[in-house]
Amino acid sequence: MDMKVKPASPQHKQERVSIYQPEQEGLIYPEIPVFDNVADERQHRKERLVAACRAFALQKFDYGSAGHLTIRDPEHPELYWTNPMCVHFSQVKVSNLVLADHSGRVLEGRHAINRAGFVLHAAVHEMHPDILAMCHAHTVYGTAFASLGKRLDPITQDTAAFFEDHDVVNEEAGQVVVEVKAGHRVASALGKGKAIIHQNHGLFTVSRHSIEAAAFWFIALERCCKQQLVVEASGAKPIHLSPETARYSREHVGSEYLGWLHFQTIWGQLVEQQPDMFD
């Protein structure tokens, strides 16, 4: 693959210095890649989509065939790559990914795709051309928290990453989402945020940057739901961060770049332990 390293943007340099370390030559630090041709970029996106699926398997976000992860094709942004239906996340490979359009028609790949998956993901990709990737799975804590029909409270630095950056969709609550209009409701509620809590259904995360960021923020959102449920179960009243503190924390730990960066630890583990994902 003909891949180059993209110089860090001023914003990324600022995030790096403020959160991790001052700029210093000669140290290993993950950098965002750039590509000379669309074929290499497509391969890169497909490999990272597979890695996101494998990461979901590690997290045990593998309830039946209910999980869907998507990323746009770099050459044909009206099309998206997704995981094959009824293939466990741990068995998703580059070779069995599926390319589909917004109507759910499979253009490349041997597997079908889940109707609920394309209804929701296609609606989001179609309504929000800036969104590159999207993740959804039926998880234990996220689905449980979704039954409350409310946003996360800013009770930790982790949850601050989602402060004023996620919303709740109450419409079609609990109803299996197979109608196109239901997908449009979810897409309409998304706005500029990175996450949706769909009442009685579960969690959705998106990224305008990468599938890595979308996947990491899904993992983080599930963890935040677990944290809040644990705190509420204790009967104690948690201390909330002030709006000013929560916003400050979000700007420093909740960006697209930081989501991408956090995923690199998972990527490194998968490359070493699961090389079959490239098959």
MOLINMO-V654884 format. One record per pair of residues at least 12 apart in sequence whose C-alpha atoms are under 10 Angstrom apart, sorted by sequence separation. I is the first residue (numbers start at 1). GAP is how many residues later the second one is. D is the distance in Angstrom with one decimal. If there is no record, write none. Layout:
# MOLINMO-V654884
I|GAP|D / I|GAP|D
This chain:
# MOLINMO-V654884
69|12|8.2 / 70|12|4.5 / 71|12|9.9 / 84|12|6.6 / 85|12|9.6 / 96|12|9.4 / 97|12|6.2 / 98|12|7.4 / 99|12|9.8 / 100|12|9.7 / 103|12|9.8 / 104|12|9.9 / 121|12|8.9 / 122|12|9.9 / 151|12|9.0 / 152|12|9.6 / 186|12|7.9 / 193|12|8.8 / 194|12|5.1 / 195|12|8.9 / 205|12|6.5 / 206|12|8.4 / 16|13|9.7 / 56|13|9.8 / 69|13|5.6 / 70|13|7.3 / 83|13|7.6 / 84|13|5.8 / 85|13|9.1 / 96|13|6.3 / 97|13|8.5 / 98|13|6.8 / 100|13|8.5 / 104|13|8.9 / 105|13|9.2 / 121|13|6.9 / 151|13|9.3 / 172|13|8.7 / 193|13|8.1 / 194|13|6.3 / 204|13|9.3 / 205|13|5.6 / 53|14|9.0 / 68|14|6.9 / 69|14|6.3 / 82|14|9.4 / 83|14|5.3 / 84|14|5.9 / 95|14|8.2 / 96|14|7.2 / 97|14|8.2 / 98|14|8.0 / 99|14|9.5 / 104|14|5.6 / 120|14|9.7 / 121|14|8.4 / 152|14|8.4 / 171|14|7.6 / 172|14|9.3 / 190|14|9.5 / 192|14|9.8 / 193|14|9.0 / 194|14|8.6 / 204|14|7.0 / 205|14|9.4 / 53|15|8.8 / 68|15|6.5 / 69|15|9.7 / 82|15|5.9 / 83|15|6.2 / 84|15|9.4 / 95|15|9.7 / 96|15|7.5 / 98|15|7.8 / 103|15|7.5 / 104|15|7.6 / 121|15|8.9 / 151|15|7.4 / 152|15|9.0 / 170|15|9.8 / 171|15|8.4 / 190|15|9.5 / 192|15|9.9 / 203|15|7.4 / 205|15|10.0 / 53|16|7.3 / 67|16|8.6 / 68|16|8.7 / 81|16|6.6 / 82|16|5.3 / 83|16|8.9 / 102|16|7.1 / 103|16|7.9 / 120|16|9.4 / 151|16|6.4 / 152|16|9.5 / 169|16|8.1 / 170|16|9.4 / 190|16|9.1 / 192|16|9.6 / 205|16|8.3 / 52|17|7.9 / 53|17|10.0 / 67|17|10.0 / 68|17|8.7 / 81|17|5.5 / 82|17|6.4 / 101|17|8.6 / 102|17|8.1 / 104|17|9.8 / 150|17|8.3 / 151|17|6.2 / 169|17|6.7 / 204|17|9.0 / 52|18|9.8 / 67|18|8.9 / 80|18|8.2 / 81|18|4.5 / 82|18|7.6 / 100|18|8.4 / 102|18|9.8 / 104|18|7.6 / 117|18|9.7 / 149|18|9.9 / 150|18|6.2 / 151|18|9.9 / 168|18|9.3 / 169|18|9.8 / 186|18|9.5 / 203|18|7.8 / 204|18|10.0 / 12|19|9.8 / 50|19|9.2 / 65|19|9.2 / 66|19|8.8 / 67|19|9.5 / 80|19|5.6 / 81|19|6.5 / 102|19|8.3 / 103|19|7.3 / 117|19|8.4 / 149|19|6.7 / 150|19|9.0 / 169|19|9.7 / 170|19|9.9 / 194|19|9.6 / 195|19|8.9 / 203|19|7.7 / 49|20|7.3 / 65|20|6.4 / 66|20|8.7 / 79|20|6.8 / 80|20|5.6 / 81|20|9.0 / 102|20|4.8 / 103|20|9.2 / 117|20|9.8 / 149|20|7.8 / 150|20|9.0 / 169|20|6.8 / 194|20|7.9 / 202|20|9.5 / 49|21|7.3 / 64|21|9.8 / 65|21|5.2 / 67|21|9.4 / 68|21|9.7 / 79|21|5.7 / 80|21|6.5 / 101|21|7.5 / 102|21|7.3 / 149|21|6.6 / 168|21|7.9 / 169|21|8.8 / 8|22|9.9 / 49|22|7.1 / 64|22|7.4 / 65|22|7.5 / 67|22|8.5 / 78|22|9.0 / 79|22|4.7 / 80|22|8.1 / 100|22|9.0 / 102|22|9.5 / 146|22|8.4 / 167|22|7.3 / 168|22|8.9 / 195|22|8.1 / 203|22|9.7 / 8|23|7.1 / 9|23|9.8 / 48|23|9.4 / 64|23|9.1 / 65|23|7.6 / 78|23|6.6 / 79|23|6.9 / 102|23|7.9 / 146|23|9.4 / 147|23|9.8 / 166|23|9.6 / 167|23|7.1 / 194|23|8.0 / 195|23|8.0 / 7|24|7.3 / 8|24|7.5 / 46|24|9.6 / 64|24|8.0 / 65|24|9.2 / 77|24|9.5 / 78|24|7.1 / 79|24|9.8 / 80|24|9.9 / 87|24|8.9 / 101|24|10.0 / 102|24|7.0 / 146|24|9.5 / 149|24|8.9 / 166|24|7.8 / 167|24|8.8 / 174|24|8.6 / 175|24|9.7 / 177|24|9.2 / 194|24|9.4 / 197|24|9.4 / 5|25|9.2 / 6|25|6.5 / 7|25|7.6 / 46|25|8.1 / 62|25|10.0 / 63|25|9.2 / 64|25|9.9 / 76|25|9.7 / 79|25|9.7 / 81|25|9.7 / 84|25|8.2 / 86|25|8.6 / 101|25|9.7 / 165|25|9.5 / 166|25|9.0 / 173|25|7.0 / 174|25|6.8 / 175|25|8.2 / 176|25|8.3 / 196|25|9.7 / 5|26|6.0 / 6|26|5.3 / 7|26|8.7 / 45|26|7.3 / 46|26|9.6 / 62|26|7.0 / 63|26|9.9 / 73|26|8.3 / 79|26|9.8 / 80|26|9.9 / 81|26|9.9 / 83|26|10.0 / 84|26|8.3 / 85|26|6.3 / 86|26|8.6 / 147|26|8.8 / 165|26|9.3 / 166|26|8.8 / 167|26|7.6 / 172|26|8.7 / 173|26|5.1 / 174|26|4.6 / 175|26|8.0 / 195|26|8.2 / 4|27|9.4 / 5|27|6.0 / 6|27|5.1 / 7|27|9.2 / 45|27|8.4 / 46|27|8.8 / 62|27|6.7 / 70|27|10.0 / 72|27|9.2 / 73|27|9.7 / 79|27|9.7 / 80|27|9.9 / 81|27|9.0 / 82|27|9.9 / 84|27|5.5 / 85|27|5.6 / 86|27|8.5 / 146|27|9.4 / 147|27|8.6 / 165|27|7.6 / 166|27|5.3 / 167|27|8.8 / 168|27|8.8 / 169|27|7.0 / 170|27|8.7 / 171|27|8.2 / 172|27|8.2 / 173|27|5.4 / 174|27|5.6 / 4|28|8.7 / 5|28|4.4 / 6|28|5.5 / 45|28|7.9 / 61|28|8.4 / 62|28|8.9 / 70|28|9.6 / 71|28|9.6 / 72|28|9.7 / 79|28|8.9 / 81|28|9.7 / 83|28|8.9 / 84|28|6.4 / 85|28|4.9 / 86|28|8.6 / 146|28|9.8 / 165|28|4.5 / 166|28|6.0 / 167|28|6.7 / 168|28|5.7 / 169|28|6.3 / 170|28|6.4 / 171|28|7.7 / 172|28|9.0 / 173|28|6.8 / 174|28|9.4 / 4|29|5.5 / 5|29|5.9 / 6|29|8.9 / 42|29|9.9 / 45|29|8.4 / 53|29|9.6 / 60|29|9.1 / 70|29|9.4 / 72|29|9.9 / 83|29|9.5 / 84|29|5.9 / 85|29|5.9 / 164|29|7.8 / 165|29|6.0 / 166|29|4.6 / 167|29|5.1 / 168|29|4.7 / 169|29|4.8 / 170|29|5.2 / 171|29|10.0 / 172|29|9.2 / 173|29|9.9 / 3|30|6.4 / 4|30|5.3 / 5|30|8.5 / 42|30|9.1 / 43|30|9.7 / 53|30|7.6 / 60|30|9.7 / 70|30|9.8 / 83|30|7.7 / 84|30|8.3 / 85|30|9.6 / 163|30|9.7 / 164|30|9.7 / 165|30|6.9 / 166|30|5.6 / 167|30|6.2 / 168|30|5.8 / 169|30|6.0 / 170|30|8.3 / 3|31|6.1 / 4|31|6.1 / 42|31|6.4 / 43|31|9.8 / 57|31|7.7 / 58|31|8.8 / 82|31|8.0 / 83|31|9.5 / 162|31|8.6 / 165|31|9.0 / 166|31|7.5 / 167|31|8.5 / 168|31|6.9 / 169|31|9.6 / 170|31|9.7 / 2|32|9.1 / 3|32|5.1 / 4|32|8.0 / 41|32|8.9 / 42|32|6.0 / 49|32|8.1 / 50|32|9.0 / 56|32|9.9 / 57|32|5.2 / 58|32|7.9 / 85|32|9.4 / 162|32|7.9 / 169|32|9.7 / 2|33|6.6 / 3|33|7.1 / 41|33|6.8 / 42|33|7.9 / 49|33|7.7 / 50|33|7.8 / 56|33|6.7 / 57|33|5.4 / 161|33|10.0 / 162|33|7.7 / 1|34|8.8 / 2|34|6.7 / 3|34|9.1 / 39|34|10.0 / 40|34|9.8 / 41|34|9.0 / 49|34|8.1 / 54|34|9.0 / 55|34|8.2 / 56|34|8.1 / 57|34|9.0 / 83|34|9.8 / 1|35|9.7 / 2|35|8.0 / 38|35|9.2 / 39|35|8.6 / 46|35|7.3 / 53|35|8.7 / 54|35|5.5 / 55|35|8.2 / 57|35|9.8 / 82|35|9.1 / 168|35|9.5 / 1|36|9.7 / 38|36|6.5 / 39|36|8.4 / 45|36|8.8 / 46|36|8.8 / 53|36|5.0 / 54|36|5.0 / 82|36|9.1 / 2|37|9.4 / 3|37|7.3 / 37|37|9.9 / 38|37|6.3 / 46|37|9.9 / 52|37|8.8 / 53|37|7.0 / 54|37|7.7 / 217|37|8.6 / 1|38|8.8 / 2|38|6.4 / 3|38|8.3 / 37|38|9.7 / 38|38|10.0 / 51|38|9.4 / 53|38|8.7 / 54|38|7.2 / 80|38|9.7 / 166|38|9.6 / 217|38|9.8 / 1|39|5.7 / 2|39|9.0 / 42|39|9.6 / 50|39|8.3 / 51|39|9.3 / 53|39|6.8 / 54|39|9.0 / 82|39|9.6 / 166|39|8.8 / 217|39|9.0 / 220|39|9.3 / 1|40|8.7 / 50|40|9.0 / 52|40|9.7 / 53|40|9.0 / 216|40|9.9 / 3|41|9.1 / 50|41|9.1 / 51|41|8.7 / 80|41|9.1 / 213|41|10.0 / 217|41|9.7 / 218|41|9.8 / 1|42|8.2 / 50|42|6.0 / 51|42|8.7 / 80|42|8.3 / 213|42|8.8 / 214|42|8.3 / 216|42|9.4 / 217|42|6.3 / 1|43|8.4 / 49|43|9.2 / 50|43|5.8 / 51|43|9.4 / 79|43|8.9 / 213|43|6.0 / 216|43|5.8 / 217|43|9.1 / 49|44|9.1 / 50|44|6.3 / 78|44|9.1 / 212|44|9.3 / 213|44|7.3 / 215|44|8.3 / 216|44|7.3 / 219|44|9.8 / 49|45|8.4 / 50|45|9.7 / 68|45|8.9 / 80|45|8.4 / 151|45|9.1 / 152|45|9.1 / 212|45|9.6 / 213|45|7.6 / 214|45|7.3 / 215|45|8.8 / 216|45|9.1 / 217|45|9.2 / 47|46|8.0 / 48|46|9.2 / 50|46|9.5 / 68|46|8.0 / 79|46|8.8 / 151|46|7.4 / 209|46|9.8 / 210|46|8.0 / 213|46|4.2 / 214|46|8.1 / 216|46|6.9 / 217|46|9.2 / 46|47|8.8 / 47|47|6.1 / 50|47|8.0 / 67|47|8.9 / 70|47|9.1 / 78|47|7.8 / 79|47|9.5 / 150|47|7.9 / 209|47|6.2 / 210|47|8.9 / 212|47|7.0 / 213|47|4.3 / 216|47|5.7 / 46|48|6.1 / 47|48|9.8 / 49|48|8.8 / 65|48|9.6 / 66|48|7.9 / 68|48|8.8 / 69|48|8.3 / 70|48|9.2 / 77|48|8.8 / 78|48|7.3 / 149|48|7.7 / 150|48|9.3 / 207|48|9.9 / 208|48|7.5 / 209|48|7.6 / 211|48|9.6 / 212|48|5.1 / 213|48|7.8 / 215|48|7.7 / 216|48|9.5 / 45|49|9.8 / 46|49|9.3 / 65|49|7.7 / 67|49|9.6 / 68|49|5.7 / 69|49|9.9 / 77|49|9.5 / 148|49|9.8 / 149|49|7.6 / 150|49|8.0 / 207|49|6.9 / 210|49|8.9 / 211|49|8.1 / 212|49|8.2 / 213|49|7.9 / 214|49|9.4 / 47|50|9.8 / 66|50|8.4 / 67|50|7.7 / 68|50|8.4 / 71|50|9.5 / 146|50|9.7 / 147|50|9.3 / 148|50|10.0 / 149|50|4.9 / 206|50|9.8 / 207|50|10.0 / 209|50|9.2 / 210|50|6.9 / 212|50|8.5 / 213|50|6.9 / 216|50|9.1 / 43|51|8.4 / 46|51|7.7 / 66|51|8.0 / 70|51|7.2 / 78|51|8.5 / 82|51|9.8 / 146|51|5.9 / 147|51|8.5 / 148|51|7.0 / 149|51|7.4 / 209|51|8.0 / 212|51|5.7 / 213|51|9.7 / 46|52|9.9 / 65|52|9.8 / 68|52|9.4 / 69|52|8.3 / 70|52|9.1 / 77|52|8.1 / 80|52|9.0 / 81|52|9.4 / 82|52|9.7 / 145|52|8.4 / 146|52|6.1 / 147|52|5.4 / 148|52|7.7 / 149|52|9.8 / 207|52|9.0 / 211|52|9.5 / 212|52|8.0 / 68|53|8.1 / 72|53|8.0 / 77|53|9.9 / 80|53|8.7 / 82|53|9.9 / 145|53|9.7 / 146|53|4.7 / 147|53|4.4 / 207|53|9.5 / 71|54|8.9 / 143|54|8.6 / 145|54|8.4 / 146|54|5.2 / 147|54|7.3 / 212|54|9.4 / 70|55|9.2 / 77|55|8.6 / 142|55|8.0 / 143|55|8.5 / 144|55|9.4 / 145|55|8.3 / 146|55|6.3 / 147|55|8.2 / 162|55|8.9 / 166|55|9.8 / 212|55|8.8 / 142|56|9.5 / 143|56|8.2 / 144|56|7.7 / 145|56|9.4 / 146|56|5.5 / 161|56|8.9 / 72|57|9.6 / 120|57|7.6 / 123|57|7.5 / 127|57|7.9 / 142|57|10.0 / 143|57|6.6 / 144|57|8.6 / 145|57|7.9 / 146|57|7.5 / 74|58|9.3 / 119|58|7.5 / 120|58|8.2 / 122|58|9.1 / 123|58|8.7 / 126|58|9.3 / 142|58|9.6 / 143|58|5.8 / 144|58|7.7 / 145|58|9.2 / 162|58|9.3 / 72|59|8.5 / 73|59|8.8 / 119|59|6.3 / 120|59|8.9 / 123|59|9.0 / 124|59|7.4 / 128|59|7.7 / 142|59|8.6 / 143|59|4.3 / 161|59|8.9 / 162|59|7.9 / 71|60|8.8 / 72|60|5.6 / 73|60|10.0 / 116|60|7.6 / 117|60|8.6 / 118|60|8.8 / 119|60|6.8 / 120|60|7.6 / 123|60|5.4 / 124|60|7.3 / 127|60|6.6 / 128|60|9.0 / 134|60|9.2 / 135|60|9.4 / 136|60|9.8 / 142|60|5.5 / 143|60|7.0 / 161|60|9.1 / 194|60|9.6 / 71|61|5.7 / 72|61|6.5 / 116|61|5.5 / 117|61|8.4 / 119|61|5.5 / 120|61|9.4 / 122|61|7.9 / 123|61|5.5 / 124|61|9.4 / 126|61|8.8 / 127|61|7.6 / 131|61|9.4 / 134|61|9.4 / 141|61|8.8 / 142|61|5.9 / 159|61|8.4 / 194|61|9.5 / 70|62|8.3 / 71|62|4.3 / 72|62|9.4 / 115|62|8.5 / 116|62|4.8 / 118|62|9.1 / 119|62|8.5 / 120|62|7.6 / 121|62|7.5 / 122|62|9.1 / 123|62|8.7 / 124|62|7.6 / 125|62|8.3 / 128|62|8.9 / 130|62|9.5 / 139|62|9.5 / 140|62|9.0 / 141|62|9.6 / 142|62|9.5 / 158|62|7.5 / 159|62|7.7 / 162|62|9.2 / 194|62|8.9 / 70|63|5.5 / 71|63|6.7 / 115|63|6.1 / 116|63|8.0 / 119|63|7.9 / 120|63|4.3 / 121|63|9.6 / 123|63|8.1 / 124|63|4.7 / 127|63|9.8 / 128|63|8.5 / 131|63|9.4 / 138|63|7.6 / 139|63|7.2 / 158|63|8.6 / 161|63|9.7 / 69|64|7.5 / 70|64|5.3 / 71|64|9.1 / 114|64|9.4 / 115|64|8.9 / 116|64|9.0 / 119|64|5.4 / 120|64|7.4 / 123|64|6.0 / 124|64|8.0 / 127|64|10.0 / 128|64|9.2 / 137|64|9.5 / 138|64|6.0 / 139|64|8.0 / 159|64|8.9 / 160|64|9.5 / 69|65|5.8 / 70|65|6.6 / 115|65|9.7 / 118|65|8.7 / 119|65|8.3 / 120|65|9.1 / 121|65|9.5 / 122|65|9.2 / 123|65|8.9 / 124|65|9.8 / 137|65|7.3 / 138|65|7.5 / 158|65|8.5 / 159|65|5.7 / 68|66|8.1 / 69|66|4.5 / 70|66|9.1 / 116|66|9.7 / 117|66|9.4 / 120|66|7.2 / 121|66|8.4 / 124|66|8.2 / 136|66|7.8 / 137|66|6.9 / 138|66|9.7 / 158|66|6.6 / 159|66|8.6 / 68|67|6.0 / 69|67|6.3 / 116|67|8.5 / 120|67|7.5 / 136|67|6.1 / 137|67|7.7 / 157|67|9.7 / 67|68|7.8 / 68|68|5.3 / 69|68|8.4 / 135|68|8.3 / 136|68|4.8 / 137|68|9.9 / 156|68|8.5 / 159|68|8.8 / 67|69|5.6 / 68|69|6.4 / 135|69|5.7 / 136|69|6.8 / 152|69|9.1 / 155|69|9.3 / 158|69|9.3 / 159|69|8.9 / 66|70|8.1 / 67|70|4.0 / 68|70|9.6 / 134|70|7.2 / 135|70|5.3 / 136|70|9.1 / 154|70|9.8 / 66|71|5.9 / 67|71|6.5 / 134|71|5.7 / 135|71|6.4 / 153|71|9.4 / 156|71|8.7 / 65|72|8.9 / 66|72|6.2 / 67|72|9.1 / 133|72|8.4 / 134|72|4.3 / 135|72|9.0 / 152|72|7.7 / 153|72|9.6 / 155|72|8.9 / 156|72|9.1 / 64|73|9.6 / 65|73|9.3 / 66|73|9.5 / 133|73|5.6 / 134|73|6.5 / 152|73|7.2 / 155|73|7.8 / 63|74|7.6 / 64|74|8.8 / 132|74|7.5 / 133|74|5.3 / 134|74|9.1 / 151|74|9.6 / 154|74|9.4 / 61|75|9.4 / 62|75|7.5 / 63|75|6.1 / 131|75|6.7 / 132|75|5.9 / 133|75|6.8 / 152|75|9.9 / 153|75|7.6 / 61|76|6.3 / 62|76|7.6 / 63|76|7.2 / 131|76|5.8 / 132|76|4.9 / 133|76|7.8 / 134|76|9.1 / 135|76|8.2 / 142|76|9.5 / 152|76|7.5 / 155|76|9.3 / 61|77|6.8 / 62|77|7.9 / 63|77|9.1 / 103|77|9.4 / 130|77|8.6 / 131|77|4.4 / 132|77|6.3 / 133|77|6.2 / 134|77|7.1 / 142|77|9.9 / 145|77|9.1 / 152|77|10.0 / 61|78|5.6 / 130|78|5.7 / 131|78|7.7 / 132|78|6.3 / 133|78|5.1 / 134|78|9.9 / 135|78|10.0 / 136|78|9.6 / 56|79|9.9 / 60|79|8.2 / 61|79|8.2 / 129|79|9.0 / 130|79|8.8 / 131|79|9.0 / 132|79|7.3 / 133|79|8.6 / 134|79|9.4 / 135|79|6.3 / 136|79|9.0 / 142|79|7.5 / 143|79|8.8 / 145|79|9.7 / 146|79|8.7 / 164|79|9.3 / 59|80|9.5 / 60|80|9.5 / 128|80|9.4 / 133|80|8.5 / 134|80|6.0 / 135|80|6.3 / 139|80|9.9 / 141|80|9.4 / 142|80|5.1 / 145|80|6.0 / 160|80|10.0 / 163|80|8.4 / 56|81|8.6 / 125|81|9.8 / 133|81|6.3 / 134|81|7.8 / 135|81|9.6 / 137|81|8.8 / 141|81|6.1 / 142|81|8.2 / 144|81|8.3 / 145|81|7.9 / 160|81|8.1 / 53|82|9.4 / 124|82|9.1 / 132|82|8.9 / 133|82|8.7 / 135|82|9.1 / 136|82|7.7 / 140|82|8.3 / 141|82|7.7 / 142|82|8.6 / 143|82|8.9 / 144|82|8.9 / 156|82|9.5 / 159|82|9.8 / 164|82|9.0 / 165|82|9.7 / 52|83|9.0 / 56|83|10.0 / 121|83|9.7 / 131|83|9.9 / 135|83|6.9 / 139|83|7.4 / 141|83|8.8 / 142|83|5.7 / 145|83|8.4 / 155|83|6.6 / 156|83|9.0 / 160|83|9.3 / 163|83|6.4 / 164|83|7.9 / 49|84|9.0 / 120|84|9.7 / 134|84|9.2 / 135|84|9.8 / 141|84|5.8 / 142|84|7.3 / 145|84|7.0 / 154|84|9.5 / 155|84|6.3 / 156|84|7.8 / 157|84|8.5 / 162|84|8.9 / 163|84|6.6 / 121|85|9.8 / 137|85|10.0 / 140|85|9.5 / 141|85|5.3 / 144|85|8.5 / 153|85|9.3 / 154|85|8.7 / 155|85|4.7 / 156|85|7.3 / 160|85|8.4 / 161|85|7.8 / 162|85|9.2 / 163|85|9.8 / 165|85|8.6 / 140|86|8.7 / 141|86|9.0 / 153|86|9.8 / 154|86|5.5 / 155|86|5.9 / 160|86|5.0 / 161|86|8.2 / 163|86|8.8 / 164|86|8.8 / 141|87|9.5 / 142|87|9.7 / 153|87|7.2 / 154|87|5.6 / 155|87|9.4 / 159|87|8.5 / 160|87|7.1 / 161|87|9.4 / 162|87|9.6 / 163|87|6.5 / 45|88|9.8 / 141|88|7.8 / 153|88|8.7 / 154|88|8.0 / 157|88|9.3 / 158|88|9.8 / 160|88|8.6 / 161|88|6.6 / 162|88|6.8 / 163|88|9.7 / 141|89|9.9 / 154|89|8.2 / 157|89|7.6 / 160|89|6.0 / 161|89|4.3 / 162|89|9.9 / 165|89|8.9 / 156|90|8.7 / 159|90|9.4 / 160|90|5.3 / 161|90|7.6 / 154|91|9.4 / 155|91|8.9 / 158|91|8.8 / 159|91|8.6 / 160|91|9.1 / 161|91|8.2 / 162|91|9.5 / 163|91|8.8 / 154|92|6.5 / 157|92|6.6 / 158|92|8.8 / 160|92|9.7 / 161|92|5.8 / 162|92|6.8 / 153|93|10.0 / 154|93|9.6 / 156|93|9.6 / 157|93|8.1 / 160|93|8.1 / 161|93|4.2 / 162|93|9.7 / 159|94|9.9 / 160|94|7.6 / 161|94|7.8 / 158|95|8.1 / 159|95|9.2 / 157|96|8.1 / 158|96|8.6 / 157|97|9.7 / 161|98|9.9 / 69|135|9.8 / 71|135|9.7 / 68|136|9.7 / 69|136|9.7 / 70|136|9.4 / 71|136|9.4 / 69|137|9.7 / 72|138|9.6 / 71|139|8.0 / 72|139|9.3 / 71|140|6.4 / 70|141|7.7 / 69|142|8.4 / 71|143|9.6 / 70|144|9.6 / 69|145|9.1 / 69|146|8.3 / 55|157|9.9 / 61|158|9.1 / 52|159|7.2 / 56|159|8.0 / 51|160|9.2 / 52|160|6.6 / 55|160|8.1 / 56|160|9.6 / 59|160|7.8 / 49|161|9.3 / 50|161|9.7 / 51|161|8.3 / 52|161|9.5 / 55|161|8.9 / 61|161|9.7 / 48|162|8.7 / 49|162|6.2 / 52|162|8.8 / 53|162|8.4 / 56|162|9.2 / 48|163|6.7 / 49|163|7.7 / 52|163|5.8 / 56|163|7.9 / 59|163|9.9 / 48|164|6.7 / 51|164|9.3 / 52|164|8.3 / 55|164|8.9 / 45|165|8.1 / 46|165|9.3 / 45|166|7.5 / 49|166|8.9 / 45|167|9.3 / 48|167|9.8 / 96|181|10.0 / 93|182|9.8 / 94|182|9.2 / 95|182|8.7 / 93|183|7.3 / 94|183|6.4 / 95|183|7.7 / 96|183|8.9 / 90|184|9.2 / 92|184|9.4 / 93|184|4.6 / 94|184|5.6 / 95|184|6.0 / 91|185|8.9 / 92|185|6.8 / 93|185|6.1 / 94|185|6.0 / 91|186|7.7 / 92|186|9.5 / 93|186|6.0 / 90|187|8.6 / 92|187|9.5 / 55|208|9.2 / 58|208|9.6 / 52|211|8.7 / 55|211|6.9 / 51|212|9.6 / 54|212|9.4 / 55|212|8.4 / 58|212|9.7 / 54|213|9.5 / 52|214|8.8 / 55|214|9.6 / 48|215|9.9 / 51|215|8.2 / 52|215|8.4 / 55|215|7.9 / 51|216|6.6 / 54|216|7.7 / 51|217|9.9 / 51|218|9.9 / 52|218|9.7 / 48|219|8.1 / 51|219|7.0 / 47|220|10.0 / 51|220|8.5 / 54|220|8.7 / 51|223|9.3 / 54|223|8.1 / 53|224|9.8 / 32|225|9.0 / 51|226|7.3 / 50|227|6.6 / 51|227|9.2 / 32|228|8.7 / 50|228|8.2 / 31|229|9.9 / 32|229|8.9 / 48|229|9.8 / 30|230|9.7 / 31|230|8.6 / 47|230|7.6 / 48|230|9.9 / 30|231|7.2 / 47|231|6.7 / 29|232|9.6 / 46|232|9.2 / 47|232|9.7 / 19|233|7.1 / 31|233|9.8 / 18|234|7.8 / 19|234|8.0 / 30|234|7.4 / 30|235|9.8 / 43|235|9.8 / 15|236|9.0 / 16|236|9.5 / 15|237|6.7 / 14|238|9.5 / 15|238|8.6 / 19|239|9.6 / 15|240|9.0 / 16|241|9.6 / 15|242|8.4 / 16|242|8.9 / 12|243|9.6 / 15|243|8.0 / 12|244|9.9 / 12|245|6.9 / 16|245|9.9 / 11|246|9.1 / 12|246|8.6
